[in-house]
């Protein structure tokens, strides 16, 4: 669905991408939104959220060579956003049923894209 719309992107490490795909496959195979699956999904979503927040808020400051004071203030603000996000994510996930978990796994697969190949010379 996203590829049919304009969208913004945030890069993630290969390690996080591989973990996301592995976690999605593992949770699909398990098929049950039990406590262990929800905890695993929570950790993944928090890590993806943290990577996105870093890219959208800290990366522009790094590119502008912001002062250490500015970077510190930004980190503090992002830390507060992440703390609030974790509370919301936790509240939503603890109420997941099997169908809802499957929908979230579909969404995670949809938002993670492989890098485009370099054009051949």
Protein Blocks (a to p, Z undefined) as FASTA:
>chain_A
ZZmpccddddddfklmmmmmmmmmmmmmnopacfklmmmmmmmmmmmmmmmmmmmmmmmm
mmnopafklmmmmmmmmmmmmmmmmmmmmmmmmmpcfklmmmmmmmmmmmpccddddddZ
Z
